[in-house]
Amino acid sequence: MARSLLGTTGCANNDLPAPPTNAQWVASGNCDPADQESNSNTECQAACLPGYTASGSFSATCSFYEGNDVWAATATSLACKRPGCTGVPGSSPLPDNAAWSCGSSIAAVGSTCTTQCAPGYRQAGSWESTCTQQGWQAPTGTGVTCSLIVPDGPCSNSPGPSTDGMPANTQWACGQATHSGTTCQAACAPGYVNVARTTRTAACLDGLWEQPTGDMTCILGTDPCRQPPPLLWLPAGGEWDCQAPVSHAAACTASCEPGYNRTGAITAWCFNGNWVQPTTSITCTPAGCPSNPKPQLDPDALWSCQLPTAHGAACTAGCNGTNAPDPTTAICDFASKIYYFNVQGLGHNMISLIEDIHSGAALTMANNVLMQRQKDFALYNPALCVLNISVQDAWISQSTSNTQRRRAASQRLVEHGGMDEVVVGVQVLLGQGFVAKTAEAVLDAAINTPSAMSYLITLGQALARDKLVSEFCISQASMSLAVSDSTGRPLGASAGRDSCLVQLMPNTPANSSAGIISAQHSSSKSKVTVCGGVNTLYATFKYIATSSAEGNSILAARITGSNTTACSVTPAVLPGNATGTVVTVTCQKDDGSAFTEAATAELLLTANFTCSGAQSITASTTNITTAPRPTITVRLGRQPQPGCGGKPAVAVFRYKVNGMLIGQDFEVAAQVGPACTTKVTYHPSKANGIVIVTCSGAFVPGVPVPVELNMTASPEGCGNIQGSAKANVSVLCCTTGSSYAKADSSSSSSSSKPTCFQHSRPGATGEQCAKAVTASGYSNQGPGSGKLFLAQKSNSCSDAVEVGSVNVSCPDGAAANKVHFKIATPAAFRSSERRYFVSCAAPTSSPTCPGSPRWVSVRAKSGQPGLPEGYNSTVIDGVSTVEFNVTAGCSCSSVYHGIVDFASYRNLPLSACGK
């Protein structure tokens, strides 16, 4: 009755105490939280939200106390925990630049969490942990490492590669983008075509254009004629006057070679890259000799020929103060001399000889050899140097050009077996203009010597090597050669099997220790390439002699045309039975200096021997070319990215090996300081690569780290070459921690200023509370803008280091409950967790865990009041922005709120690192 008179009828349900985190009041018994009030003695119970597991209970009873009905808690042990795992697995730290993928969200039981590398790093290996009812299992796996990925940025095509040295009427055609490791080609301007064999190109490497290389020629019109007209349209002695390429619609005329007279005219027209055959022709007849013979024909002769002298006419000289019984006679355009040679050898070798002669290959190869080695003739007879000898024709004297008979002759040689015989006819051209009538006798005397026969056999074996015949087959091919008549009857000297034969075969091998980069030996020449800077030129020859060679062979060597070098031969004397001996020749400069100039020296080796009581000689040469010594250049690939204090310092360098010869191999090696490692990548080739240098140490923010790279290349035959480059890597102030939002009082619509309060670590619940540390952050009220400040102490708030911005607004109006958050931070700050709180009452400092207010992850699933909605994340121009909405239990204008961001912060003021 007394309570009724006082107007006390029960407890207002709005006054029910706040349930525990993740719990709500539910209807039970006589209690229905949806009603405005509950009768006295009514008990209400709280239950966990859907998806949470309950332990303990929480209830309140409407009781009469000091004249009023009030709610009194009767049970307070309820705890609501969502099944699953929070935080990240394990307590062991991950390696640099690695993080767990599960972040701060709650993982379901049975789900897994894996490691992942930060952007810009390549992952090797993995760790994995499974969520159980008891929490995260211990991580398992192979371990993870994160290595820096060298970016291959594209090169800018505006303006594109350098235009310095660009040929006329050309332009770059690089398209939309040119990626690193690819090239851009130039093209002719519209209406022009490239008639060169090359195209100008520029390579893009690490986002930078290399110097363009190559050349091109762009001309107007259609395709030109890239070769002169066919020689088949001209007679013997005729030649075309034009040089290729010949433009479209242009003409080419012909004339006769020097020493011929032309009659008639001929013109060929170029049309769209093809020649139109002329309808006219010319004839070329020998012109005779317009002047007297040259003095070297006979120094004591006085010439008074009737000029011009007709082709084939003779002219006899007078004597210059001497009584010569036989005055010199010269023939104008003395044509040629025919010789026959009896060749004996194995059947298959003779067949090969016949085929080479019929195909014209033997004629071509013989003239190539004569052109390359004409100066060797002076060793056999100095008079031969006056002649300009060439082979005009060669044939098998016992057969015709008829194909059927030639095949029959080849078949006969195969069936005959043993040693077969072929008679070869050779027409030798002695020269043009006036030639001494005695030239024929001089050539006869030279050919009818064992030396000449040995020389010809040596050339034949060299030609076999050109055809890739094996050395074994050449050494087993027992062959003889003799001057004969057209029937094969011997008339003069012979060499080879059963005769004298001494040969010096060049066989210098490539040898890096001797500075020899490469060696090539063919019928026309022997070529050795050495690296510039060697002190000794080195060559070897194989000595080959038949048993008919008498006594010892005396060997000597020299550099032709040089009076500043001296050569030695080992051994210098060889007996006739020493066939197969390798002879070594070494040459040095008289002053002891090195061979550095880019030049070619001809090394001549001679062997004097006795055959049938007559002195004979044979010779061989090797051309030794000194190539410039390669170099290596090292440069910084790009400006090093700043690193964090205590983290490795990384610098990327580029190297290039210059001046390498084709086919010359080499090795490269990188040397750095004791606390540094290197990774060498051939990009795009071994001679042009990238080196990543990583240095470790306790680097201090604000103090650059010097990084030096020394590169060594070892080209074949050239020893070691070195290059170096340096870089300074900036060290930034970085830290991993948290930052809190502090509202700008001037921009807030509320008169309340930001306040600092202590609390347990945001997000710590359950078992995490046992190890959670105390933190301090800001509480703000109402809409307005603010900044994120780095939390530097746990027992006080700090606003010294700004790391981002925050804006809080009321999208539905100040009186509505919806609150909009917008957080902006540099994308370089790798945020691992963001949380917020909203409360209708100002939070107070309390170390209780879990404390009040409740800090909620911005990525938490929506669907409940107080949880984030409409989450959106973007990165634009290096700024990461996160936006979301929260429905508060009070108006937007009065709500209390706070933001905390856990992240790795880079490039902070040095003061943040105590500097």
Residue pairs with C-beta under 8 A, 6 or more apart in sequence:
3 40
3 64
6 67
8 40
8 64
8 67
8 68
8 69
9 37
9 39
9 40
9 69
10 37
10 38
10 39
10 40
10 42
10 62
10 69
11 37
11 38
11 40
11 42
11 62
11 69
11 70
11 71
12 36
12 37
13 25
13 33
13 34
13 35
13 36
13 37
13 38
13 44
14 36
15 70
15 71
16 25
16 33
16 44
16 60
16 71
17 60
17 71
17 73
19 25
19 46
19 58
19 78
20 46
20 58
20 78
20 79
20 80
21 80
21 765
21 850
21 854
22 48
22 49
22 52
22 80
22 81
22 82
23 46
23 47
23 48
23 49
23 52
23 54
23 58
23 78
23 80
24 46
24 47
24 49
25 31
25 33
25 44
25 45
25 46
26 33
26 45
26 46
26 47
27 33
27 34
28 43
28 44
28 45
29 42
29 43
30 38
30 39
30 42
30 43
31 38
31 42
31 43
31 44
31 45
32 38
33 44
38 44
38 62
39 62
40 62
40 63
40 64
40 69
41 61
41 62
41 63
42 61
42 62
43 59
43 60
43 61
43 62
43 74
44 59
44 60
44 61
44 62
44 71
45 57
45 58
45 59
46 57
46 58
46 59
46 78
47 54
48 54
48 78
48 80
49 80
49 864
51 82
51 83
52 80
52 81
52 82
52 83
53 80
53 81
53 82
53 83
54 78
54 79
54 80
55 77
55 78
55 79
55 81
56 75
56 77
56 78
56 79
57 75
57 77
57 78
58 73
58 75
58 76
58 77
58 78
59 73
59 74
59 75
60 71
60 72
60 73
60 74
61 71
61 72
61 74
62 69
62 70
62 71
63 69
63 70
63 71
63 72
65 72
79 766
81 765
81 766
82 106
83 108
83 109
83 133
84 106
84 107
84 108
84 109
84 111
84 131
85 102
85 106
85 107
85 109
85 113
85 131
85 132
85 135
85 136
86 104
86 106
86 107
86 763
86 765
86 766
86 768
87 104
87 136
87 768
88 100
88 102
88 103
88 113
88 136
89 100
89 102
89 113
89 129
89 136
89 137
89 138
89 139
90 129
90 136
90 138
90 139
92 139
94 100
94 115
94 127
94 144
95 144
95 145
95 146
96 146
96 647
96 648
97 117
97 118
97 121
97 146
98 115
98 116
98 117
98 118
98 123
98 144
98 145
98 146
99 115
99 116
99 118
99 830
99 832
100 113
100 114
100 115
100 116
101 113
101 114
101 115
101 116
102 113
103 832
103 833
103 859
104 763
104 832
104 833
104 835
104 857
104 859
104 902
105 857
105 859
105 860
107 113
107 131
108 131
109 131
109 132
109 133
110 130
110 131
110 132
111 130
111 131
112 128
112 129
112 130
112 131
113 128
113 129
113 131
113 136
114 126
114 127
114 128
115 123
115 126
115 127
115 128
115 141
115 144
116 123
117 123
117 144
117 146
118 146
118 830
120 148
120 149
120 151
121 146
121 147
121 148
121 149
122 146
122 147
122 148
122 149
123 144
123 145
123 146
124 144
124 145
124 146
124 147
125 141
125 142
125 143
125 144
125 145
126 141
126 142
126 144
127 139
127 140
127 141
127 143
127 144
128 139
128 140
128 141
129 136
129 137
129 138
129 139
129 140
130 136
130 137
131 137
135 767
148 650
148 692
148 694
150 206
150 652
150 681
150 690
150 692
151 207
152 179
152 180
152 181
152 206
152 207
153 180
153 206
153 207
154 177
154 178
154 179
154 180
154 204
154 207
155 161
155 177
155 178
155 179
155 180
155 184
155 204
155 207
155 208
155 209
157 172
157 174
157 175
157 176
157 177
157 178
157 184
160 172
160 174
160 184
160 202
160 209
161 172
161 174
161 184
161 202
161 209
161 212
162 202
162 209
162 211
162 212
163 172
165 212
166 186
166 200
166 212
167 200
167 215
167 216
167 217
167 218
168 218
169 188
169 189
169 192
169 218
169 219
170 186
170 187
170 188
170 189
170 200
170 216
170 218
171 186
171 187
171 188
171 189
172 184
172 186
172 187
172 202
173 184
173 185
173 186
173 187
174 184
175 184
178 184
178 204
179 204
180 204
180 205
180 206
180 207
181 204
181 205
181 683
181 684
182 203
182 204
183 201
183 202
183 203
183 204
184 201
184 202
184 204
185 199
185 200
185 201
186 199
186 200
186 201
186 212
186 216
187 194
188 194
188 216
188 218
189 218
191 220
192 218
192 219
192 220
193 218
193 219
193 221
193 222
193 223
194 216
194 217
194 218
195 217
195 218
195 219
195 224
195 226
195 245
196 215
196 216
196 217
198 214
198 215
198 216
199 214
199 216
200 212
200 213
200 214
200 215
200 216
201 212
201 213
201 214
202 209
202 210
202 211
202 212
202 213
203 209
203 210
203 684
204 210
205 654
205 683
205 684
205 688
206 637
206 638
206 652
206 654
206 690
207 638
208 638
219 247
221 247
221 248
221 249
222 248
222 272
222 273
223 248
223 272
223 273
224 245
224 246
224 247
224 248
224 250
224 270
224 273
225 244
225 245
225 246
225 248
225 270
225 273
225 274
225 275
226 244
226 245
226 273
227 244
228 240
228 242
228 243
228 244
228 246
228 252
229 240
229 242
229 252
229 254
229 268
229 275
230 275
231 238
231 240
233 254
233 266
233 268
233 277
233 278
233 281
234 240
234 254
234 266
234 282
234 284
235 281
235 282
235 283
235 284
236 284
237 256
237 257
237 259
237 260
237 284
237 285
237 286
238 254
238 255
238 256
238 257
238 260
238 262
238 282
238 284
239 254
239 255
239 256
239 257
240 252
240 253
240 254
240 268
241 252
241 253
241 254
241 255
242 250
242 252
242 253
246 252
246 270
247 270
248 270
248 271
248 272
248 273
249 269
249 270
249 271
250 269
250 270
251 267
251 268
251 269
251 270
252 267
252 268
252 269
252 270
252 275
253 265
253 266
253 267
254 266
254 268
254 282
255 262
255 282
256 262
256 282
256 284
257 284
259 286
259 287
259 333
259 432
259 433
260 284
260 285
260 286
260 287
261 284
261 285
261 286
261 287
262 282
262 283
262 284
263 282
263 283
263 285
264 280
264 281
264 282
264 283
265 280
265 282
266 278
266 280
266 281
266 282
267 278
267 280
268 275
268 276
268 277
268 278
269 275
269 276
270 276
285 311
286 311
286 312
286 333
287 308
287 311
288 308
288 309
288 310
288 311
288 313
288 332
288 333
289 305
289 307
289 308
289 309
289 311
289 332
289 333
289 433
289 434
290 307
290 308
291 307
292 303
292 304
292 305
292 307
292 315
292 434
293 301
293 303
293 305
293 315
293 317
293 330
293 433
293 434
293 436
294 433
294 434
296 386
297 328
297 330
297 386
297 434
297 435
297 436
298 317
298 328
298 436
300 319
300 320
300 321
300 322
300 324
301 317
301 318
301 319
301 320
301 327
301 328
302 317
302 318
302 319
302 320
303 315
303 317
303 318
303 330
304 318
305 315
305 330
305 434
306 315
309 315
309 332
309 434
310 332
311 332
311 333
312 331
312 332
312 333
312 335
313 331
313 332
314 329
314 330
314 331
314 332
314 437
315 329
315 330
315 331
315 332
315 434
316 327
316 328
316 329
316 330
317 327
317 328
317 329
317 330
318 327
319 327
328 436
328 437
328 438
329 436
329 437
329 438
330 434
330 435
330 436
330 437
331 434
331 435
331 437
332 433
332 434
333 432
333 433
333 435
334 430
334 431
334 434
334 435
334 437
334 439
334 440
335 429
335 430
336 392
336 427
336 428
336 429
336 430
337 427
337 428
337 430
337 440
337 443
337 444
338 425
338 426
338 427
338 428
339 425
339 426
339 428
339 447
339 483
340 397
340 423
340 424
340 425
340 426
340 483
340 484
340 485
340 486
340 488
341 423
341 424
341 426
341 456
341 481
341 482
341 483
341 484
342 421
342 423
342 480
342 481
342 482
342 483
342 484
342 488
342 489
342 490
343 350
343 353
343 421
343 422
343 423
343 424
343 479
343 480
343 481
344 419
344 420
344 421
344 422
344 479
344 480
344 481
344 496
344 497
345 353
345 419
345 420
345 477
345 478
345 479
345 480
346 419
346 420
346 477
346 478
347 413
347 414
347 416
347 417
347 418
347 420
348 414
349 477
349 479
350 413
350 420
350 421
350 422
351 410
351 413
351 414
352 467
353 362
353 422
353 424
354 396
354 399
354 406
354 409
354 410
354 413
354 422
355 410
356 362
356 365
356 463
357 363
357 394
357 395
357 396
357 424
358 396
358 401
358 406
362 394
362 463
363 391
363 393
363 394
365 463
365 466
365 523
365 524
366 391
366 394
366 459
366 463
367 390
367 391
368 523
368 524
369 459
369 462
369 463
369 523
369 524
370 389
370 390
370 391
371 390
371 524
372 524
372 525
373 524
373 525
373 621
374 385
374 389
375 385
375 560
376 455
376 619
376 621
377 384
377 385
377 389
377 446
378 384
378 385
379 606
379 617
379 619
380 446
380 449
380 451
380 452
380 455
380 617
381 442
381 445
381 446
383 442
383 446
384 442
384 443
384 446
386 436
386 439
387 430
387 431
387 435
387 439
387 442
387 443
388 429
388 430
388 431
388 432
389 428
389 429
389 430
389 431
389 443
390 428
390 429
391 426
391 427
391 428
391 429
392 427
392 428
392 429
393 425
393 426
393 427
394 424
394 425
394 426
394 427
395 401
395 424
395 425
396 406
396 409
396 422
396 423
396 424
396 425
397 423
397 424
397 425
397 486
397 487
397 488
398 409
398 422
398 423
398 488
399 405
399 406
399 409
400 406
413 420
413 422
419 478
421 488
423 484
423 486
423 487
423 488
425 486
428 443
430 439
430 440
430 443
431 439
436 442
446 452
447 483
447 492
447 493
448 483
448 492
448 493
449 493
449 614
449 616
450 493
450 494
450 495
450 499
450 500
450 501
450 611
450 612
450 614
450 616
451 616
451 617
451 618
452 493
453 481
453 482
453 483
453 493
453 494
453 495
453 496
453 499
453 501
454 495
454 500
454 501
454 502
454 503
454 616
454 618
455 618
456 481
456 495
457 479
457 481
457 495
457 496
457 501
457 503
458 503
458 505
458 618
458 620
459 523
460 479
460 481
461 474
461 477
461 503
461 505
462 522
462 523
462 524
463 523
464 473
464 474
464 477
465 471
465 474
465 521
465 522
465 523
466 522
466 523
478 496
478 497
479 496
479 497
480 494
480 495
480 496
480 497
480 498
480 499
481 494
481 495
481 496
482 490
482 491
482 492
482 493
482 494
482 495
482 499
483 490
483 491
483 492
483 493
483 494
484 490
484 491
485 491
495 501
496 546
497 546
498 546
498 548
499 546
499 548
499 611
500 546
500 548
500 549
500 550
500 609
500 611
500 612
500 616
501 544
501 545
501 546
501 548
501 549
502 543
502 544
502 545
502 546
502 549
502 553
502 607
502 609
502 616
502 618
503 542
503 543
503 544
503 545
503 618
503 620
504 541
504 542
504 543
504 544
504 583
504 605
504 607
504 618
504 619
504 620
505 541
505 542
505 544
505 620
506 521
506 526
506 539
506 540
506 541
506 620
506 621
506 622
507 521
507 540
507 541
507 542
507 582
508 516
508 519
508 521
508 526
508 528
508 538
508 539
508 540
508 541
508 622
509 516
509 519
509 540
510 516
510 517
510 518
510 519
510 716
510 717
511 538
511 717
512 716
512 717
514 530
514 534
514 536
514 538
514 717
515 530
515 531
515 533
515 534
515 536
515 538
515 717
515 718
516 528
516 529
516 530
516 538
516 717
517 529
517 530
517 531
517 627
517 661
517 664
517 715
517 716
517 717
517 718
518 528
518 529
518 661
518 663
518 664
519 526
519 527
519 528
519 529
520 526
520 527
520 528
521 527
525 621
525 623
526 620
526 621
526 622
526 623
527 622
527 623
527 625
528 539
528 622
528 623
528 624
528 625
529 624
529 625
529 627
529 661
530 537
530 538
530 595
530 624
530 625
530 626
530 627
530 717
531 626
531 627
531 629
531 715
531 717
531 718
531 719
532 594
532 595
532 596
532 597
532 598
532 626
532 627
532 628
532 629
532 718
533 594
533 595
533 596
533 629
533 718
534 594
534 595
534 626
535 588
535 592
535 593
535 594
535 595
536 586
536 587
536 588
537 559
537 586
537 587
537 588
537 595
537 601
537 603
537 624
538 584
538 585
538 586
539 584
539 585
539 603
539 605
539 622
539 624
540 582
540 583
540 584
540 585
541 582
541 583
541 585
541 605
541 620
541 622
542 580
542 581
542 582
542 583
543 553
543 555
543 574
543 578
543 579
543 580
543 581
543 582
543 583
543 607
544 579
544 580
545 553
545 574
545 576
545 577
545 578
545 579
545 609
546 576
546 579
547 576
547 577
548 576
548 611
549 576
549 609
549 610
549 611
550 576
550 609
550 610
550 611
550 612
550 613
551 575
551 576
551 609
551 610
552 573
552 574
552 575
552 576
552 609
553 573
553 574
553 575
553 576
553 578
553 607
553 608
553 609
554 572
554 573
554 607
554 608
554 609
555 569
555 571
555 572
555 573
555 574
555 583
555 605
555 606
555 607
556 569
556 572
556 605
556 606
556 608
557 567
557 568
557 569
557 585
557 587
557 603
557 604
557 605
557 606
558 565
558 567
558 603
558 604
559 565
559 567
559 587
559 601
559 602
559 603
559 604
560 601
560 602
560 603
560 604
560 621
561 602
562 601
564 589
564 590
564 591
565 587
565 588
565 589
565 590
565 601
566 587
566 588
566 590
567 585
567 586
567 587
567 603
568 585
568 586
568 587
569 583
569 584
569 585
569 605
570 583
570 584
570 585
570 586
571 581
571 583
574 581
574 583
574 607
576 609
583 605
585 603
585 605
587 601
587 603
589 595
595 601
595 626
596 626
596 629
597 626
598 626
598 627
598 628
599 625
599 626
600 623
600 624
600 625
600 626
601 623
601 624
601 625
601 626
602 621
602 622
602 623
602 624
603 621
603 622
603 623
603 624
604 619
604 620
604 621
605 619
605 620
605 621
605 622
606 617
606 618
606 619
607 617
607 618
607 619
608 615
608 616
608 617
609 615
609 616
609 617
609 618
610 616
627 659
627 661
628 659
629 659
629 718
629 721
630 657
630 658
630 659
630 660
630 664
630 666
630 713
630 715
630 718
630 721
631 657
631 658
631 659
631 721
631 723
632 655
632 656
632 657
632 658
632 668
632 711
632 712
632 713
632 721
632 722
632 723
633 655
633 656
633 658
633 723
634 653
634 654
634 655
634 709
634 710
634 711
634 723
634 724
634 725
635 653
635 654
635 655
635 725
636 651
636 652
636 653
636 654
636 725
636 727
637 652
637 653
637 654
637 690
638 652
640 649
640 650
640 651
640 652
640 707
640 727
640 728
640 729
640 730
641 650
641 729
642 729
642 730
642 731
642 732
642 907
643 649
643 650
643 699
643 705
643 729
643 730
643 731
643 732
644 701
644 731
644 732
644 733
644 734
644 906
645 699
645 700
645 701
645 731
645 732
645 733
645 734
645 913
646 698
646 699
647 699
647 734
648 694
648 695
648 696
649 694
649 695
649 697
649 699
649 705
649 707
649 729
649 731
650 692
650 693
650 694
650 695
650 729
651 692
651 693
651 707
651 709
651 727
651 729
652 690
652 691
652 692
652 693
653 690
653 691
653 692
653 693
653 709
653 725
653 727
654 688
654 689
654 690
654 691
655 668
655 688
655 689
655 691
655 711
655 723
656 687
656 688
657 666
657 668
657 686
657 687
657 688
657 713
657 715
657 721
660 666
660 687
660 715
664 715
664 716
664 717
665 715
665 716
666 686
666 687
666 713
666 714
666 715
666 716
667 713
667 714
668 680
668 686
668 689
668 711
668 712
668 713
668 714
669 711
669 712
669 713
669 714
670 678
670 680
670 691
670 693
670 709
670 710
670 711
670 712
671 709
671 710
671 711
671 712
672 678
672 693
672 695
672 707
672 708
672 709
672 710
673 695
673 708
675 695
675 696
675 697
676 693
676 694
676 695
676 696
676 707
677 693
677 694
677 695
678 691
678 692
678 693
678 694
678 709
679 691
679 692
679 694
680 689
680 690
680 691
681 689
681 690
681 691
681 692
682 688
682 689
683 689
683 690
691 709
691 711
693 707
693 709
695 705
695 707
695 729
697 705
699 705
699 731
700 731
700 915
701 731
701 732
701 733
701 734
701 910
701 913
701 915
702 731
702 733
702 910
702 915
703 731
704 728
704 729
704 730
704 731
705 728
705 729
705 731
706 726
706 727
706 728
707 726
707 727
707 728
707 729
708 724
708 725
708 726
708 727
709 724
709 725
709 726
710 722
710 723
710 724
711 722
711 723
711 724
712 720
712 721
712 722
713 720
713 721
713 722
714 720
714 721
715 721
732 906
732 907
732 908
733 907
733 908
733 909
733 910
733 912
733 913
733 915
734 904
734 905
734 906
734 907
734 908
734 913
735 790
735 904
735 905
735 908
735 912
735 913
736 903
736 904
736 905
737 790
737 791
737 902
737 903
737 905
738 762
738 775
738 777
738 790
738 791
738 900
738 901
738 902
738 903
739 788
739 789
739 790
739 791
739 803
739 804
739 900
739 901
739 903
739 905
740 777
740 778
740 788
740 789
740 791
740 797
740 898
740 899
740 900
740 901
741 778
741 780
741 786
741 787
741 788
741 806
741 823
741 898
741 899
741 900
742 754
742 778
742 780
742 786
742 787
742 788
742 789
742 797
742 799
743 754
743 778
743 780
743 781
743 784
743 785
743 786
743 806
743 808
744 784
744 785
744 786
744 787
745 753
745 754
747 784
747 785
747 786
748 780
748 781
748 782
748 783
748 784
749 782
749 783
749 784
749 814
749 893
750 781
750 782
750 783
750 784
750 893
750 894
752 780
752 781
752 782
752 842
754 778
754 779
754 780
754 786
755 778
755 779
755 842
756 776
756 777
756 778
756 779
756 796
756 797
757 776
757 777
757 779
757 843
757 844
757 845
758 774
758 775
758 776
758 795
758 845
758 846
758 847
759 774
759 775
759 776
759 777
759 843
759 845
759 846
759 847
759 851
759 855
760 769
760 772
760 773
760 774
760 775
760 847
760 848
760 849
760 850
760 851
761 768
761 772
761 773
761 774
761 775
761 849
762 775
762 777
762 835
762 837
762 855
762 900
763 833
763 835
763 855
763 857
764 772
764 849
764 850
765 849
765 850
766 850
768 849
769 849
769 850
772 849
773 794
774 794
774 795
774 847
775 791
775 794
775 900
776 791
776 793
776 794
776 795
776 796
776 797
777 791
777 797
777 898
777 900
778 789
778 797
778 898
779 842
779 843
779 896
779 897
779 898
780 786
780 808
780 896
780 897
780 898
781 842
781 894
781 895
781 896
781 897
782 808
782 892
782 893
782 894
782 895
783 808
783 809
783 810
783 814
783 819
783 892
783 893
784 807
784 808
785 805
785 806
785 807
785 808
786 805
786 806
786 807
786 808
787 799
787 802
787 804
787 805
787 806
788 802
788 803
788 804
788 805
788 806
788 823
788 825
788 899
788 901
789 797
789 798
789 799
789 800
789 801
789 802
789 803
790 798
790 800
790 801
790 802
790 803
790 905
790 908
790 912
791 797
791 798
792 798
792 800
792 801
792 912
800 911
800 912
801 908
801 909
801 911
801 912
803 825
803 826
803 829
803 901
803 903
803 905
803 908
804 823
804 824
804 825
804 826
804 829
804 901
805 823
805 824
805 825
806 821
806 822
806 823
806 824
806 899
807 821
807 822
808 819
808 820
808 821
808 822
808 897
809 819
809 820
809 822
810 816
810 818
810 819
810 820
810 892
810 893
811 818
811 820
811 885
812 818
812 892
813 892
814 891
814 892
814 893
815 891
815 892
815 893
816 891
816 892
817 887
817 888
817 889
817 890
817 891
817 892
818 885
818 886
818 887
818 888
818 892
819 838
819 885
819 886
819 887
819 888
819 892
819 895
819 897
820 883
820 884
820 885
821 836
821 858
821 882
821 883
821 884
821 885
821 886
821 897
821 899
822 881
822 882
822 883
823 834
823 858
823 881
823 882
823 883
823 899
823 901
824 879
824 880
824 881
824 882
825 831
825 879
825 880
825 901
825 903
826 878
826 879
826 880
826 906
827 875
827 878
827 879
827 880
828 878
828 906
828 907
829 880
829 903
829 904
829 905
829 906
830 903
830 904
831 880
831 901
831 902
831 903
832 902
832 903
832 904
833 857
833 901
833 902
834 857
834 858
834 859
834 882
834 899
834 900
834 901
834 902
835 855
835 856
835 857
835 858
835 899
835 900
836 855
836 856
836 858
836 868
836 886
836 897
836 898
836 899
836 900
837 843
837 853
837 854
837 855
837 856
837 896
837 897
837 898
838 853
838 866
838 886
838 888
838 889
838 895
838 896
838 897
839 852
839 853
839 895
839 896
839 897
840 888
840 889
840 890
840 894
840 895
840 896
841 896
842 896
843 852
843 853
843 896
843 898
846 852
853 896
853 898
854 866
855 898
855 900
856 866
856 867
856 868
857 868
858 868
858 871
858 882
858 884
859 868
859 871
860 867
860 868
861 867
862 868
862 869
862 870
862 871
865 887
865 889
866 886
866 887
866 888
866 889
867 886
868 884
868 885
868 886
869 884
869 885
869 886
869 887
870 883
870 884
870 885
871 882
871 883
871 884
872 882
872 883
872 884
873 880
873 881
873 882
873 883
874 880
874 881
875 881
888 895
905 912
